[in-house]
Amino acid sequence: MDKKQAEELKEKLFNKKENGWKGKLQEDMENIFEYAKGYINYMNKSKTEREIIENSKKIAEAHGFKDIKDYQNLVAGDKVYYINHEKSMYLAIIGNKPLENGLNIIGSHADSPRLDLKPNPLYEDSEFAYFKTHYYGGIKKYQWTAIPLAIHGVIVKTNGEKIKVCIGEDEKDPIFTITDLLPHLAQDQMKKKASEVVEGEDLNLLIGSIPFDAEIPEGVKLNILNILNERYGITEADLLSSEIELVPAMKCRSMGLDNSMVAGYGQDDKICVYTSLTALMNIENPEKTAVCIISDKEEIGSMGNTGMESHVFDTFISELLNKMEINKPNLLEKVFCNSKMLSADVDTGLDPIYSSVSDRNNSSYLGRGVGLNKYTGARGKSGASDANAEFVAEVRKIFEENNIRYQISELGKVDVGGGGTIAYILANKGIEVIDCGVPVLSMHSPYEVTSKFDLYEVYRGYEAFWKNA
């Protein structure tokens, strides 16, 4: 066999792993960058799960979706949504085939690692006023010091009044920060393990320093409470019934001299929320009912009544069956066992600076398209949903026939770490599931990085799944 024949055989047999930007036409580039503009705009308005649901509802209603409670009966083509406690959302487009034949589901999560205020957060120390926090999800605590932070959330008074709070995003707003120790005095601190450099109890937000009256004890705290009272009409006790989150005050922006990437907070997993939501808006009259899940609490185990471990999603699908007047005993279970799902969650992208934790042959690369994970879990696949080979082949077929660039990987080297998504929860219902999302650098940091090429391919891939699965 000569060299030419060997090259032809290699071309035929090898799984080619190429940069997706290569050979892109000008029209394709324009579509990618234009789609990324919409994503960046969405991200800058949607830093918390409540904001995600609020803005997703606006997008859905602009495309003809209605609250399921507004329907007496449902027929093929109807577009409905259900919002669960303002922090998770389920959307569906009723298909032409009976629901018993199964659903085509794409599910993401709206929550991201952050800092939450404690129930009794406000205190004064050495004439500084602080908010005490409790971190949410897996973070490197030292990354959250000495950066600009914004305050987002709601305060609910005992009379039922709900007050929205957002301070630090407008250029005219003040921002906040958590201080760090100067290097000159940090010799002992620098000897600690990274997990101990900053203790969780020391993640206290600096919020003020002017006393209300120099003669009154805790005058700075009083001044802060007076400001909050004048602005929002609240007292310190009202903070007991609040959900206040601290998030980076930095904007999501294009990154790189070539503008090829996106940098921003919370791309895990808001990037999959946006791509799945906007892909669903393109679906009309599907054969099988198309369902989009925007869940909550994934970063802390999917527990609670807004997480996927709750039965609220089951209730939503049961309500579809009720309003189609076809529900009967055990039909819900049969629907799930005939359903297929892409668990829309991000994948870790290979970072050449930290490549020692990755198996290069089994890593996702930025710029190579959709990241598929057959399984996640840790160590011996503990806690994983391991997709069946038949379903992996089906997803591959859809992507290849629609010219969707994809890659199949796993989350780091064996025994190095691991992770999870909502995939196993839906798989436990009998649904065929595979993880499918965007590769990310600096995952769970205050400023994550993604590729605009991957963003667009995942959007296209989700649309292709709904149209062809």
For each residue, the residues with C-beta under 8 A, 3 or more apart:
1: 5 6 9
2: 5 6
3: 6 7
4: 7 8
5: 1 2 8 9
6: 1 2 3 9 10
7: 3 4 10 11
8: 4 5 11 12
9: 1 5 6 12 13
10: 6 7 13 14
11: 7 8 14
12: 8 9
13: 9 10
14: 10 11
15:
16:
17: 365 368 407
18: 22 368
19: 22 365 367 368
20: 24 367 368 369 405 453 454 457
21: 24 260 367 453
22: 18 19
23:
24: 20 21 28 29 32 453
25: 28 29
26: 29 30
27: 30 31
28: 24 25 31 32
29: 24 25 26 32 33
30: 26 27 33 34
31: 27 28 34 35 456
32: 24 28 29 35 36 452 453 455 456
33: 29 30 36 37 259 452
34: 30 31 37 38
35: 31 32 38 39 452 455 456 459
36: 32 33 39 40 254 262 452 455 456
37: 33 34 40 41
38: 34 35 41 42 274 278
39: 35 36 42 43 262 271 274 275 455
40: 36 37 43 44 252 253 254 262 264
41: 37 38 44 45
42: 38 39 45 46 55 270 274
43: 39 40 46 47 252 264 265 266 267 270 274
44: 40 41 47 169 251 252 264
45: 41 42 51 55
46: 42 43 51 52 54 55 56 270
47: 43 44 51 150 152 169 245 247 265 266
48: 51 52 114 152 153 245 247
49: 52 53 87 88 110 111 296 306
50: 53 54 86 87 153 154 243
51: 45 46 47 48 54 55 152
52: 46 48 49 55 56 110 270 273 294
53: 49 50 56 57 83 86 87 88 89 110 294
54: 46 50 51 57 58 86
55: 42 45 46 51 52 58 59
56: 46 52 53 59 60 89 273 277 294
57: 53 54 60 61 81 83 89
58: 54 55 61 62
59: 55 56 62 63 277 278 281
60: 56 57 63 65 79 81 91 277 281
61: 57 58 64 65 66
62: 58 59
63: 59 60 79 281
64: 61 79
65: 60 61 79 80 81 91
66: 61 70 71 79 80 81
67: 70 80 81 82 83
68: 71 80 81 82 316 319 320 323
69:
70: 66 67
71: 66 68 74 78 80 323
72: 323
73: 323 324 325
74: 71 78 80 94 320 323 324
75: 78 94 324
76: 94 95 96 285
77: 93 94 284 285
78: 71 74 75 93 94
79: 60 63 64 65 66 91 92 93 94
80: 65 66 67 68 71 74 91 92 94 320
81: 57 60 65 66 67 68 89 90 91 92
82: 67 68 89 90 91 316 319
83: 53 57 67 86 88 89
84: 87 88 89 90 296 305 306 312
85: 88 305 306
86: 50 53 54 83
87: 49 50 53 84 110 111 296 306
88: 49 53 83 84 85 110 293 294 295 296 306 307 312
89: 53 56 57 81 82 83 84 110 293 294
90: 81 82 84 291 292 293 294 312 313 316
91: 60 65 79 80 81 82 277 280 291 292 294
92: 79 80 81 103 289 290 291 292 316 320
93: 77 78 79 280 283 284 286 289 290
94: 74 75 76 77 78 79 80 289 320 324
95: 76 99 285 286 287 288 289 290
96: 76 285 286 287
97: 101 287 288 289
98: 101 326
99: 95 102 103 289 317 320 321 324 326 331 335
100: 326 331 334 335 338
101: 97 98 288 338
102: 99 288 335 336 337 338 339 340
103: 92 99 288 289 290 291 317 335 336 339 340
104: 286 288 289 290 291 339 340 341 465 466 469
105: 291 292 293 339 340 341 342 426 431
106: 276 279 280 291 292 293 341 342 344 462 465 466
107: 276 292 293 294 295 308 341 342 343 344 422 426
108: 269 272 273 276 293 294 295 344 345 437
109: 269 272 273 294 295 296 297 298 299 302 308 345 422
110: 49 52 53 87 88 89 269 270 273 294 295 296
111: 49 87 136 137 269 296 297 298 299 300
112: 137 247 265 266 268 269 270 299
113: 135 136 137 138 139 268 299 444
114: 48 135 136 137 139 245 246 247 266
115: 133 134 135 136 144 149 203 205 245 246 247
116: 133 134 135 136 243 244 245 246
117: 121 131 132 133 134 153 239 242 244 245 246
118: 121 131 132 133 134
119: 239 240
120: 132 239 240
121: 117 118 131 132 133 239 244
122: 129 130 131 132 221 224 225 236 239
123: 129 130 132 221
124: 127 128 129 130 218 219 220 221
125: 128 130
126:
127: 124 209 211 219 220
128: 124 125 206 208 209 220
129: 122 123 124 206 207 208 209 220 221 223 224
130: 122 123 124 125 204 205 206 207
131: 117 118 121 122 204 205 207 244 246
132: 117 118 120 121 122 123 201 204 205
133: 115 116 117 118 121 203 204 205 246
134: 115 116 117 118 200
135: 113 114 115 116 139 141 144 200 203
136: 111 113 114 115 116 245 299 300
137: 111 112 113 114 299 300 444
138: 113 299 444
139: 113 114 135 143 144 444
140: 143 144 194 195 444 445
141: 135 144 145 195 197 198 199 200 203
142: 145 180 194 197 198
143: 139 140 147 445 446
144: 115 135 139 140 141 147 149 178 198 203 446
145: 141 142 177 178 179 180 198 203
146: 177 178 179 180
147: 143 144 177 178 248 250 446
148: 168 175 176 177 248 249 250
149: 115 144 168 175 176 177 178 205 246 247 248 249
150: 47 166 167 168 169 173 175 176 246 247 248 249
151: 165 166 167 168 176 244 245 246
152: 47 48 51 165 166 244 245 246 247
153: 48 50 117 164 165 242 243 244 245
154: 50 162 163 164 165 242 243 244
155: 162 163 165 232 234 238 239 241 242 244
156: 160 161 162 163 238 241 242
157: 160 161 162 163 234 238 241
158: 238 241
159:
160: 156 157
161: 156 157
162: 154 155 156 157
163: 154 155 156 157 232 233 234
164: 153 154
165: 151 152 153 154 155 232 244
166: 150 151 152 169
167: 150 151 173 174 176
168: 148 149 150 151 173 174 175 176 249
169: 44 47 150 166 173 249
170: 173
171:
172:
173: 150 167 168 169 170
174: 167 168
175: 148 149 150 168 249
176: 148 149 150 151 167 168 205 206 207 246 249
177: 145 146 147 148 149 205 206
178: 144 145 146 147 149 203 204 205 206
179: 145 146 206
180: 142 145 146 198
181: 185 186 189
182: 185 186
183: 186 190
184:
185: 181 182
186: 181 182 183 189 190
187: 190 191
188: 191 192
189: 181 186 192 197
190: 183 186 187 197
191: 187 188
192: 188 189 196 197
193: 196 197
194: 140 142 197
195: 140 141
196: 192 193 199
197: 141 142 189 190 192 193 194
198: 141 142 144 145 180 202 203
199: 141 196 202 203
200: 134 135 141 203
201: 132
202: 198 199
203: 115 133 135 141 144 145 178 198 199 200
204: 130 131 132 133 178
205: 115 130 131 132 133 149 176 177 178 246
206: 128 129 130 176 177 178 179
207: 129 130 131 176 224
208: 128 129 220 223 224 227
209: 127 128 129 220
210: 220 223
211: 127 214 216 219 220 222 223
212: 216 219 220 222 223 226
213: 216 219 222
214: 211 219
215: 219
216: 211 212 213 219 222
217:
218: 124 221 222
219: 124 127 211 212 213 214 215 216 222 223
220: 124 127 128 129 208 209 210 211 212 223 224
221: 122 123 124 129 218 224 225
222: 211 212 213 216 218 219 225 226
223: 129 208 210 211 212 219 220 226 227
224: 122 129 207 208 220 221 227 228
225: 122 221 222 228 229 235 236
226: 212 222 223 229 230
227: 208 223 224 230 231
228: 224 225 231 232 234
229: 225 226 232 233 234 235
230: 226 227
231: 227 228
232: 155 163 165 228 229
233: 163 229
234: 155 157 163 228 229 238 239
235: 225 229 238
236: 122 225 239
237: 240
238: 155 156 157 158 234 235 241 242
239: 117 119 120 121 122 155 234 236 242 244
240: 119 120 237
241: 155 156 157 158 238
242: 117 153 154 155 156 238 239
243: 50 116 153 154
244: 116 117 121 131 151 152 153 154 155 165 239
245: 47 48 114 115 116 117 136 151 152 153
246: 114 115 116 117 131 133 149 150 151 152 176 205
247: 47 48 112 114 115 149 150 152 265 266
248: 147 148 149 150 265 446 447
249: 148 149 150 168 169 175 176
250: 147 148 264 265 446 447
251: 44 264
252: 40 43 44 262 263 264 265 267
253: 40 262 263 264
254: 36 40 259 261 262 263 452
255: 259 260 261 262 263 449
256: 259 260 261
257:
258:
259: 33 254 255 256 452
260: 21 255 256 367 451 452 453
261: 254 255 256 366 449 450 451 452
262: 36 39 40 252 253 254 255 267 449 450 451 452 455
263: 252 253 254 255 447 448 449
264: 40 43 44 250 251 252 253 267 447 448
265: 43 47 112 247 248 250 252 446 447 448
266: 43 47 112 114 247 270 448
267: 43 252 262 264 270 271 346 438 440 448 449 450
268: 112 113 271 345 346 440 443 444 448
269: 108 109 110 111 112 272 273 298 344 345 346 437
270: 42 43 46 52 110 112 266 267 273 274
271: 39 267 268 274 275 346 437 438 440 450 455 458
272: 108 109 269 275 276 344 345 346 437 438 458
273: 52 56 108 109 110 269 270 276 277 294 344
274: 38 39 42 43 270 271 277 278
275: 39 271 272 278 279 344 438 455 458 459 462
276: 106 107 108 272 273 279 280 292 294 344 462
277: 56 59 60 91 273 274 280 281 292 294
278: 38 59 274 275 281 282 459
279: 106 275 276 282 283 459 460 462 463 466
280: 91 93 106 276 277 283 290 292 462 466
281: 59 60 63 277 278
282: 278 279 463
283: 93 279 280 286 290 463 466 467
284: 77 93
285: 76 77 95 96
286: 93 95 96 104 283 289 290 466 467
287: 95 96 97
288: 95 97 101 102 103 104 469
289: 92 93 94 95 97 99 103 104 286 320
290: 92 93 95 103 104 280 283 286 466
291: 90 91 92 103 104 105 106 317
292: 90 91 92 105 106 107 276 277 280
293: 88 89 90 105 106 107 108 308 313 422
294: 52 53 56 88 89 90 91 107 108 109 110 273 276 277
295: 88 107 108 109 110 298 302 306 307 308 313 422
296: 49 84 87 88 109 110 111 304 306 307
297: 109 111 300 301 302 303 304 306 307 308 309
298: 109 111 269 295 301 302 307 308 345 421 422
299: 109 111 112 113 136 137 138
300: 111 136 137 297 303
301: 297 298 307 309
302: 109 295 297 298 307 308 309 422 425
303: 297 300 307 309
304: 296 297 307 309 310
305: 84 85 310 312
306: 49 84 85 87 88 295 296 297 310 312
307: 88 295 296 297 298 301 302 303 304 310
308: 107 109 293 295 297 298 302 313 422 425 426
309: 297 301 302 303 304 425
310: 304 305 306 307 313
311: 314 315
312: 84 88 90 305 306 315 316
313: 90 293 295 308 310 316 317
314: 311 317 318 332 429
315: 311 312 318 319
316: 68 82 90 92 312 313 319 320
317: 99 103 291 313 314 320 321 332 335 336
318: 314 315 321 322 327 332
319: 68 82 315 316 322 323
320: 68 74 80 92 94 99 289 316 317 323 324
321: 99 317 318 324 326 327 331 332 335
322: 318 319 325 327
323: 68 71 72 73 74 319 320
324: 73 74 75 94 99 320 321 327
325: 73 322
326: 98 99 100 321 331
327: 318 321 322 324 331 332
328: 331
329:
330: 333 334
331: 99 100 321 326 327 328 334 335
332: 314 317 318 321 327 335 336
333: 330 336 337 429 430
334: 100 330 331 337 338
335: 99 100 102 103 317 321 331 332 338 339
336: 102 103 317 332 333 339 426 429 430 431
337: 102 333 334 429 430 431
338: 100 101 102 334 335
339: 102 103 104 105 335 336 430 431 432
340: 102 103 104 105 391 394 431 432 433 469
341: 104 105 106 107 423 426 431 432 433 434
342: 105 106 107 395 433 434 435 436 462 465
343: 107 385 421 422 423 426 433 434 435 436 437
344: 106 107 108 269 272 273 275 276 436 437 458 462
345: 108 109 268 269 272 298 421 422 423 435 436 437
346: 267 268 269 271 272 371 437 438 439 440 443 450
347: 364 371 372 373 409 411 435 437 438 439 440
348: 358 363 364 411 412 439 440 443
349: 363 364 365 366 371 439 440 441 449 450 451
350: 355 358 360 363 364 365 366 439
351: 354 355 358 441 442
352: 355
353:
354: 351 357 358
355: 350 351 352 358 360
356:
357: 354 412 413 416 417
358: 348 350 351 354 355 363 412 413
359: 362 363 410 412 413 414
360: 350 355 363
361:
362: 359 408 409 410
363: 348 349 350 358 359 360 409 410
364: 347 348 349 350 368 371 407 409 439
365: 17 19 349 350 368 407 439
366: 261 349 350 439 441 449 450 451 454
367: 19 20 21 260 451 453 454
368: 17 18 19 20 364 365 405 407 439 454
369: 20 404 405 406 407 453 454 457 458 461
370: 399 404 405 406 407 436 437 438 454 457 458 461
371: 346 347 349 364 406 407 409 436 437 438 439 454
372: 347 392 395 406 407 408 409 434 435 436
373: 347 376 408 409 410 411 434 435 436
374: 386 387 392 408 410 434 435
375: 381 384 385 386 387 410
376: 373 383 384 385 410 411 418 419 420 421 423 435
377: 380 381 382 383 384 386 418 419 420
378: 381 382 383 417 418 419
379: 382 414 415 418
380: 377
381: 375 377 378 384 386
382: 377 378 379 418
383: 376 377 378 418 420 424
384: 375 376 377 381 420 424
385: 343 375 376 421 423 424 426 427 433 435
386: 374 375 377 381
387: 374 375 391 392 432 433 434 435
388: 391 392 432
389: 392 393
390: 393 394
391: 340 387 388 394 395 432 433 434
392: 372 374 387 388 389 395 396 408 434
393: 389 390 396 397
394: 340 390 391 397 398 469
395: 342 372 391 392 398 399 434 436 465
396: 392 393 399 400 406
397: 393 394 400 401
398: 394 395 401 402 404 464 465 468 469
399: 370 395 396 402 404 405 406 461 464
400: 396 397 403 404
401: 397 398 468
402: 398 399 460 461 464 468
403: 400
404: 369 370 398 399 400 457 460 461 464
405: 20 368 369 370 399 453 457
406: 369 370 371 372 396 399 457 461
407: 17 364 365 368 369 370 371 372
408: 362 372 373 374 392
409: 347 362 363 364 371 372 373
410: 359 362 363 373 374 375 376
411: 347 348 373 376 417 418 419
412: 348 357 358 359 416 417 418
413: 357 358 359 416
414: 359 379
415: 379
416: 357 412 413
417: 357 378 411 412
418: 376 377 378 379 382 383 411 412
419: 376 377 378 411
420: 376 377 383 384 423 424
421: 298 343 345 376 385 424 435
422: 107 109 293 295 298 302 308 343 345 425 426
423: 341 343 345 376 385 420 426 427 433 434 435
424: 383 384 385 420 421 427 428 433
425: 302 308 309 422 428 429
426: 105 107 308 336 341 343 385 422 423 429 431 433
427: 385 423 424 430 431 432 433
428: 424 425
429: 314 333 336 337 425 426
430: 333 336 337 339 427
431: 105 336 337 339 340 341 426 427
432: 339 340 341 387 388 391 427
433: 340 341 342 343 385 387 391 423 424 426 427
434: 341 342 343 372 373 374 387 391 392 395 423
435: 342 343 345 347 372 373 374 376 385 387 421 423
436: 342 343 344 345 370 371 372 373 395 458 461 462
437: 108 269 271 272 343 344 345 346 347 370 371 458
438: 267 271 272 275 346 347 370 371 450 451 454 455 458
439: 346 347 348 349 350 364 365 366 368 371 450 451 454
440: 267 268 271 346 347 348 349 443 448 449 450
441: 349 351 366 448 449 450
442: 351 445 447 448 449
443: 268 346 348 440 448
444: 113 137 138 139 140 268 448
445: 140 143 442 448
446: 143 144 147 248 250 265
447: 248 250 263 264 265 442
448: 263 264 265 266 267 268 440 441 442 443 444 445
449: 255 261 262 263 267 349 366 440 441 442
450: 261 262 267 271 346 349 366 438 439 440 441 454 455
451: 260 261 262 349 366 367 438 439 454 455
452: 32 33 35 36 254 259 260 261 262 455 456
453: 20 21 24 32 260 367 369 405 456 457
454: 20 366 367 368 369 370 371 438 439 450 451 457 458
455: 32 35 36 39 262 271 275 438 450 451 452 458 459
456: 31 32 35 36 452 453 459 460
457: 20 369 370 404 405 406 453 454 460 461
458: 271 272 275 344 369 370 436 437 438 454 455 461 462
459: 35 275 278 279 455 456 462 463
460: 279 402 404 456 457 463 464
461: 369 370 399 402 404 406 436 457 458 464 465
462: 106 275 276 279 280 342 344 436 458 459 465 466
463: 279 282 283 459 460 466 467
464: 398 399 402 404 460 461 467 468
465: 104 106 342 395 398 461 462 468 469
466: 104 106 279 280 283 286 290 462 463 469
467: 283 286 463 464
468: 398 401 402 464 465
469: 104 288 340 394 398 465 466
